[in-house]
Amino acid sequence: MNKLPALLLILSCTALIACGKGQEISGHSIKTAYKSVKSIKEKLPPENRMEFQVSFWTIRDANKDNEAFLDAVDGKSPPEIVATAKEIYQQRKAAGFQAYDKYSTWEEMISEFGKQRLGQDKHKGSTKTEIGGQADNVLYKLQ
């Protein structure tokens, strides 16, 4: 019987630690990173989701190597992901990255992606149903 209270205490502490990282990306593997992003995205206000998604995929595009990518996102919160992506955007824009030529600022790019998303949702048979019903799953071609 003495072991039961100790076990409950350990389980409670573990649960508190796990809950505290609910707004951070777990970079233990690609699979856990993608699961973290999906969970975080669902908890964000709708007006912040697009920027978060584009930011995450900008970081992924800039880090083709899985280990480098996981190091770049592990333990980061949504505002940190956005800040990192903005830095990548600025570096790429300064280097003449062709996909960014049509945007004068990061905010303009996010706004344009938002408009594209609205256009997709308005079409009958939007990409959500064509891809297999993956709601809120948007892929952006940054190259």
N, C-alpha and C positions, 0 to 999 in steps of 0.2 A: 503493500500500500504506500510506502514512502516514495516509491519510484513514480507513482502517478502524478503527484504535484510537480515534481521536477520535469517530467516529460511534458506536461501542459505548459510549464514556464518556457521551456525550450521551443515548443511549437508556436507559442504566442510571440516570442521574440523573432523567430524566423518569419512569421507572417508580417510583423511590423516592418522588418527590414525589406521584405519583398514588396510591400505596398509603397514604401517610400521611393522606390525606383520606377513607379508607374508612369512617370512622364519623361523617362530617359530611355534611349535606345540601348538594347542589349546587343552588344557586338561579339557575342561568343561564337556565332556562326552566321552565315548568310541567312539561313532559315529563321533564326531568332531575331535578326535585325529586321527582316521583312515583317515578321509577326508583330514586333514592337511598333513599327511604323504604322501598321494597320490599326493597332489598338490605340495608339496615341492620336492618330488622325480622327478616329471616331469620337474621341473625347474633346477635340478642339472645337471652338466655335466655327460655324460654317465660313465666316469671312476670313479665317486664318488657314483653312485646309488647303486651298490651292497653293498658297505661297509655301507651305510646309512640304507639300508633295513635290513641287517643282524644285525646291531646295534640296530635298533628299536625292532626287534623281540627278540633279546637277552635280552633287558630290559623287554619286555613283559613276556618272559619265567621266568625271575628272580622275577617278581612281579605278582604273580597269582591273588592277590586281586586287583580288579578294582581301588579302591581308591588309593592304594599304587602305582599302575602303573601310574595313571593319575598324581599323585603328582611328580613322577619321571620324567615325560616327559613334563609336562605343561610349556610352555614358553621357551623351549629349542630350540636352532638352530641346524642344522645338525652337526657342529663340536662338540657341547656340547653332542649330542646324541652319537656320535662316542666315545668321551672321556669317557662317563659313561659306555658304553658297554665294552670298553677296560678294565676298572676297574673291571667290573663284570667277564670278561674273566679271568683276572689275579687271582681274588679271587677264582673262581671256579677251575681253573687249579691247584692252590696251595692246594685246598681242595680235589683234586683227582677226579674231575668231569669227568666221564668216556668218555663222548662224545668229550672232548678236548684232550684226550691222544694222538690221532694221529697227532695233530698239535703242532709244537714247538713254534710257535708265532701266534699272532693275524693276522698278514699280511699273513702268510701261510694259515690260515683258510679262509680268504677272497679270496685269490687266488684260493683255491680249490673250493669254492662255485662258483666262476666265471667260472671255467672250467666246473663244473657240468651244469651250466646254458647254456654255449655254446653247450654242448653235447645234452641238451634237445632241443635246438632250431634247431639243425641239423637233429634230427629225424623227419621222416615224421609223422604227427599227434602229434606234440609236446604237452606238458602239457597245453600250452596256449589254444589250441583248445579243448582239452579233458575236461578242467574245465569249458568251456563255453565261451571261447573267452576273458578271462580277461588278456589283454596284460600286460606284466611286473609284473605279480602277482606271486611271488615265495614264497613258504612256505618252511622253513627249519626245520628239526627235530633236536633239540639240546639236546634231552635226550637220 
